[in-house]
Amino acid sequence: MSLEAIRTIGEAEDKAKAIKAEAAAEAKRMLAEAESAGKAAVAAAEKKAADELAGLSKKADEKALESAKALAAENDALKQKLRAQAEANMGRAVSLIVERIVNS
């Protein structure tokens, strides 16, 4: 083999090593970028989910408060109705009790 052929082969091998090293460096860089983008996407999704959860929780709390207020108002109305009925029957009940005591 001639000296020129050996030199050409050596240069080609050196060039191939450089291309391989450059490709490995580019692959590492791309992998790091992909990992960074993936982590950013996960963080964004977590934040969005937390925000949505907070919003839903607030709406649920507001709805529960409204329901509790409505139930309290309904209970107050029922209590007033029952009190009025009891007061209306009070005279009759007292009369009945007095009558039974007197007749015994």
N, CA and C atoms as a LAMMPS dump frame, in Angstrom:
ITEM: TIMESTEP
0
ITEM: NUMBER OF ATOMS
312
ITEM: BOX BOUNDS ff ff ff
-5.0000000000000000e+02 5.0000000000000000e+02
-5.0000000000000000e+02 5.0000000000000000e+02
-5.0000000000000000e+02 5.0000000000000000e+02
ITEM: ATOMS id mol type element x y z
1 1 1 N 0.843 -1.16 0
2 1 2 C 0 0 0
3 1 3 C 0.889 1.224 0
4 2 1 N 0.443 2.199 -0.731
5 2 2 C 1.275 3.395 -0.834
6 2 3 C 1.069 4.286 0.373
7 3 1 N 2.012 5.137 0.6
8 3 2 C 1.966 6.07 1.71
9 3 3 C 0.761 7.002 1.588
10 4 1 N 0.445 7.392 0.38
11 4 2 C -0.711 8.262 0.125
12 4 3 C -2.009 7.563 0.506
13 5 1 N -2.142 6.288 0.213
14 5 2 C -3.348 5.526 0.542
15 5 3 C -3.485 5.388 2.06
16 6 1 N -2.355 5.152 2.742
17 6 2 C -2.394 5.016 4.196
18 6 3 C -2.816 6.346 4.823
19 7 1 N -2.257 7.45 4.301
20 7 2 C -2.617 8.765 4.813
21 7 3 C -4.103 9.047 4.568
22 8 1 N -4.61 8.679 3.413
23 8 2 C -6.018 8.897 3.085
24 8 3 C -6.911 8.093 4.027
25 9 1 N -6.516 6.846 4.281
26 9 2 C -7.291 5.998 5.194
27 9 3 C -7.27 6.596 6.604
28 10 1 N -6.148 7.055 7.058
29 10 2 C -6.02 7.673 8.381
30 10 3 C -6.882 8.919 8.499
31 11 1 N -6.867 9.728 7.44
32 11 2 C -7.697 10.933 7.451
33 11 3 C -9.188 10.57 7.492
34 12 1 N -9.554 9.55 6.728
35 12 2 C -10.949 9.109 6.701
36 12 3 C -11.357 8.578 8.073
37 13 1 N -10.453 7.819 8.723
38 13 2 C -10.76 7.314 10.064
39 13 3 C -10.904 8.458 11.067
40 14 1 N -10 9.438 10.974
41 14 2 C -10.075 10.595 11.87
42 14 3 C -11.377 11.372 11.638
43 15 1 N -11.715 11.526 10.364
44 15 2 C -12.959 12.236 10.034
45 15 3 C -14.171 11.463 10.56
46 16 1 N -14.149 10.143 10.444
47 16 2 C -15.253 9.305 10.921
48 16 3 C -15.367 9.415 12.452
49 17 1 N -14.227 9.423 13.152
50 17 2 C -14.247 9.573 14.616
51 17 3 C -14.83 10.935 15.003
52 18 1 N -14.46 11.976 14.277
53 18 2 C -14.964 13.318 14.569
54 18 3 C -16.471 13.391 14.334
55 19 1 N -16.925 12.802 13.228
56 19 2 C -18.359 12.787 12.921
57 19 3 C -19.11 12.005 13.998
58 20 1 N -18.534 10.862 14.417
59 20 2 C -19.172 10.034 15.449
60 20 3 C -19.245 10.799 16.777
61 21 1 N -18.167 11.495 17.15
62 21 2 C -18.158 12.264 18.399
63 21 3 C -19.156 13.417 18.324
64 22 1 N -19.218 14.054 17.16
65 22 2 C -20.172 15.153 16.972
66 22 3 C -21.606 14.633 17.054
67 23 1 N -21.867 13.484 16.478
68 23 2 C -23.2 12.893 16.518
69 23 3 C -23.575 12.506 17.952
70 24 1 N -22.61 11.971 18.713
71 24 2 C -22.872 11.596 20.103
72 24 3 C -23.171 12.845 20.933
73 25 1 N -22.419 13.914 20.707
74 25 2 C -22.655 15.164 21.43
75 25 3 C -24.024 15.741 21.077
76 26 1 N -24.37 15.689 19.809
77 26 2 C -25.683 16.187 19.367
78 26 3 C -26.805 15.345 19.964
79 27 1 N -26.607 14.034 20.033
80 27 2 C -27.62 13.153 20.625
81 27 3 C -27.795 13.473 22.107
82 28 1 N -26.7 13.708 22.84
83 28 2 C -26.796 14.075 24.253
84 28 3 C -27.531 15.399 24.422
85 29 1 N -27.216 16.361 23.561
86 29 2 C -27.863 17.663 23.627
87 29 3 C -29.365 17.531 23.362
88 30 1 N -29.721 16.75 22.351
89 30 2 C -31.128 16.547 22.021
90 30 3 C -31.86 15.832 23.162
91 31 1 N -31.188 14.859 23.77
92 31 2 C -31.782 14.132 24.888
93 31 3 C -32.014 15.073 26.07
94 32 1 N -31.04 15.926 26.354
95 32 2 C -31.182 16.885 27.451
96 32 3 C -32.324 17.857 27.163
97 33 1 N -32.429 18.314 25.929
98 33 2 C -33.528 19.215 25.551
99 33 3 C -34.88 18.518 25.697
100 34 1 N -34.941 17.261 25.269
101 34 2 C -36.197 16.51 25.366
102 34 3 C -36.585 16.295 26.826
103 35 1 N -35.611 15.97 27.666
104 35 2 C -35.902 15.794 29.088
105 35 3 C -36.377 17.102 29.711
106 36 1 N -35.715 18.188 29.351
107 36 2 C -36.103 19.495 29.88
108 36 3 C -37.506 19.868 29.424
109 37 1 N -37.796 19.642 28.156
110 37 2 C -39.133 19.943 27.633
111 37 3 C -40.182 19.045 28.288
112 38 1 N -39.841 17.792 28.508
113 38 2 C -40.764 16.87 29.167
114 38 3 C -41.057 17.301 30.596
115 39 1 N -40.004 17.691 31.324
116 39 2 C -40.202 18.15 32.701
117 39 3 C -41.048 19.422 32.726
118 40 1 N -40.801 20.31 31.779
119 40 2 C -41.587 21.545 31.717
120 40 3 C -43.049 21.234 31.41
121 41 1 N -43.28 20.278 30.513
122 41 2 C -44.655 19.898 30.174
123 41 3 C -45.359 19.274 31.375
124 42 1 N -44.649 18.435 32.121
125 42 2 C -45.231 17.813 33.316
126 42 3 C -45.544 18.886 34.358
127 43 1 N -44.615 19.818 34.56
128 43 2 C -44.839 20.888 35.531
129 43 3 C -46.04 21.746 35.126
130 44 1 N -46.155 22.042 33.844
131 44 2 C -47.295 22.832 33.359
132 44 3 C -48.602 22.065 33.558
133 45 1 N -48.581 20.772 33.282
134 45 2 C -49.785 19.954 33.461
135 45 3 C -50.165 19.872 34.945
136 46 1 N -49.173 19.746 35.819
137 46 2 C -49.451 19.703 37.258
138 46 3 C -50.063 21.026 37.725
139 47 1 N -49.512 22.133 37.243
140 47 2 C -50.035 23.444 37.63
141 47 3 C -51.46 23.617 37.119
142 48 1 N -51.698 23.211 35.883
143 48 2 C -53.043 23.33 35.315
144 48 3 C -54.026 22.478 36.118
145 49 1 N -53.614 21.258 36.459
146 49 2 C -54.483 20.371 37.231
147 49 3 C -54.758 20.959 38.62
148 50 1 N -53.724 21.523 39.248
149 50 2 C -53.908 22.125 40.571
150 50 3 C -54.85 23.325 40.491
151 51 1 N -54.686 24.129 39.439
152 51 2 C -55.575 25.285 39.262
153 51 3 C -57.018 24.845 39.036
154 52 1 N -57.198 23.834 38.204
155 52 2 C -58.548 23.328 37.938
156 52 3 C -59.154 22.738 39.217
157 53 1 N -58.338 22.008 39.967
158 53 2 C -58.817 21.42 41.22
159 53 3 C -59.231 22.51 42.204
160 54 1 N -58.43 23.566 42.285
161 54 2 C -58.768 24.669 43.187
162 54 3 C -60.079 25.322 42.755
163 55 1 N -60.245 25.5 41.455
164 55 2 C -61.489 26.087 40.95
165 55 3 C -62.695 25.213 41.238
166 56 1 N -62.548 23.924 41.002
167 56 2 C -63.651 22.996 41.264
168 56 3 C -63.964 22.922 42.757
169 57 1 N -62.931 22.945 43.57
170 57 2 C -63.131 22.913 45.018
171 57 3 C -63.87 24.16 45.485
172 58 1 N -63.5 25.294 44.934
173 58 2 C -64.171 26.55 45.305
174 58 3 C -65.638 26.51 44.896
175 59 1 N -65.9 26.027 43.676
176 59 2 C -67.289 25.921 43.216
177 59 3 C -68.084 24.959 44.1
178 60 1 N -67.465 23.845 44.468
179 60 2 C -68.149 22.867 45.32
180 60 3 C -68.444 23.468 46.693
181 61 1 N -67.485 24.216 47.227
182 61 2 C -67.706 24.866 48.524
183 61 3 C -68.841 25.875 48.443
184 62 1 N -68.861 26.657 47.37
185 62 2 C -69.925 27.653 47.191
186 62 3 C -71.286 26.975 47.067
187 63 1 N -71.324 25.888 46.304
188 63 2 C -72.588 25.164 46.127
189 63 3 C -73.043 24.541 47.442
190 64 1 N -72.097 23.996 48.205
191 64 2 C -72.44 23.401 49.501
192 64 3 C -72.961 24.475 50.456
193 65 1 N -72.345 25.648 50.429
194 65 2 C -72.802 26.74 51.288
195 65 3 C -74.207 27.179 50.907
196 66 1 N -74.461 27.29 49.609
197 66 2 C -75.807 27.652 49.146
198 66 3 C -76.831 26.608 49.587
199 67 1 N -76.466 25.339 49.437
200 67 2 C -77.38 24.259 49.846
201 67 3 C -77.625 24.301 51.353
202 68 1 N -76.582 24.558 52.12
203 68 2 C -76.73 24.625 53.576
204 68 3 C -77.633 25.796 53.964
205 69 1 N -77.463 26.936 53.299
206 69 2 C -78.311 28.099 53.593
207 69 3 C -79.767 27.796 53.244
208 70 1 N -79.982 27.157 52.1
209 70 2 C -81.346 26.818 51.689
210 70 3 C -81.969 25.832 52.676
211 71 1 N -81.2 24.859 53.11
212 71 2 C -81.698 23.874 54.066
213 71 3 C -81.996 24.531 55.415
214 72 1 N -81.129 25.451 55.826
215 72 2 C -81.364 26.155 57.095
216 72 3 C -82.638 26.982 57.014
217 73 1 N -82.863 27.644 55.891
218 73 2 C -84.084 28.431 55.719
219 73 3 C -85.309 27.525 55.733
220 74 1 N -85.217 26.389 55.076
221 74 2 C -86.32 25.426 55.051
222 74 3 C -86.604 24.908 56.459
223 75 1 N -85.535 24.619 57.206
224 75 2 C -85.709 24.14 58.582
225 75 3 C -86.329 25.216 59.467
226 76 1 N -85.919 26.466 59.292
227 76 2 C -86.51 27.558 60.074
228 76 3 C -87.998 27.697 59.783
229 77 1 N -88.351 27.589 58.512
230 77 2 C -89.77 27.685 58.143
231 77 3 C -90.564 26.541 58.766
232 78 1 N -90.01 25.343 58.715
233 78 2 C -90.684 24.182 59.307
234 78 3 C -90.789 24.35 60.828
235 79 1 N -89.741 24.848 61.443
236 79 2 C -89.753 25.057 62.894
237 79 3 C -90.839 26.07 63.278
238 80 1 N -90.942 27.141 62.522
239 80 2 C -91.976 28.149 62.8
240 80 3 C -93.377 27.57 62.627
241 81 1 N -93.527 26.739 61.596
242 81 2 C -94.826 26.108 61.353
243 81 3 C -95.202 25.182 62.51
244 82 1 N -94.242 24.364 62.943
245 82 2 C -94.496 23.434 64.04
246 82 3 C -94.754 24.191 65.351
247 83 1 N -94.021 25.276 65.576
248 83 2 C -94.24 26.072 66.781
249 83 3 C -95.643 26.676 66.769
250 84 1 N -96.063 27.181 65.597
251 84 2 C -97.406 27.764 65.497
252 84 3 C -98.468 26.704 65.766
253 85 1 N -98.282 25.493 65.224
254 85 2 C -99.236 24.41 65.466
255 85 3 C -99.265 24.031 66.945
256 86 1 N -98.085 23.991 67.562
257 86 2 C -98.022 23.636 68.976
258 86 3 C -98.705 24.696 69.831
259 87 1 N -98.473 25.961 69.506
260 87 2 C -99.099 27.039 70.265
261 87 3 C -100.614 27.036 70.065
262 88 1 N -101.051 26.684 68.868
263 88 2 C -102.485 26.612 68.593
264 88 3 C -103.134 25.487 69.392
265 89 1 N -102.425 24.413 69.597
266 89 2 C -102.961 23.267 70.336
267 89 3 C -102.734 23.379 71.841
268 90 1 N -101.961 24.371 72.279
269 90 2 C -101.621 24.5 73.684
270 90 3 C -102.871 24.678 74.558
271 91 1 N -103.775 25.534 74.173
272 91 2 C -104.981 25.766 74.963
273 91 3 C -105.799 24.509 75.123
274 92 1 N -105.959 23.774 74.052
275 92 2 C -106.72 22.538 74.1
276 92 3 C -106.033 21.506 74.985
277 93 1 N -104.696 21.429 74.876
278 93 2 C -103.947 20.472 75.687
279 93 3 C -104.069 20.817 77.17
280 94 1 N -103.942 22.101 77.499
281 94 2 C -104.074 22.514 78.899
282 94 3 C -105.469 22.192 79.415
283 95 1 N -106.488 22.481 78.633
284 95 2 C -107.847 22.169 79.032
285 95 3 C -108.045 20.691 79.27
286 96 1 N -107.492 19.867 78.397
287 96 2 C -107.601 18.417 78.521
288 96 3 C -106.898 17.92 79.79
289 97 1 N -105.726 18.461 80.073
290 97 2 C -104.987 18.057 81.264
291 97 3 C -105.737 18.474 82.517
292 98 1 N -106.235 19.708 82.547
293 98 2 C -106.985 20.189 83.715
294 98 3 C -108.233 19.346 83.906
295 99 1 N -108.916 19.03 82.844
296 99 2 C -110.149 18.231 82.922
297 99 3 C -109.843 16.863 83.501
298 100 1 N -108.749 16.244 83.091
299 100 2 C -108.417 14.915 83.6
300 100 3 C -108.012 14.974 85.064
301 101 1 N -107.341 16.06 85.442
302 101 2 C -106.956 16.187 86.854
303 101 3 C -108.207 16.396 87.706
304 102 1 N -109.103 17.244 87.256
305 102 2 C -110.323 17.534 88.012
306 102 3 C -111.206 16.299 88.089
307 103 1 N -111.303 15.551 87.047
308 103 2 C -112.18 14.371 87.004
309 103 3 C -111.582 13.16 87.705
310 104 1 N -110.333 13.216 88.09
311 104 2 C -109.767 12.033 88.719
312 104 3 C -109.97 12.005 90.202
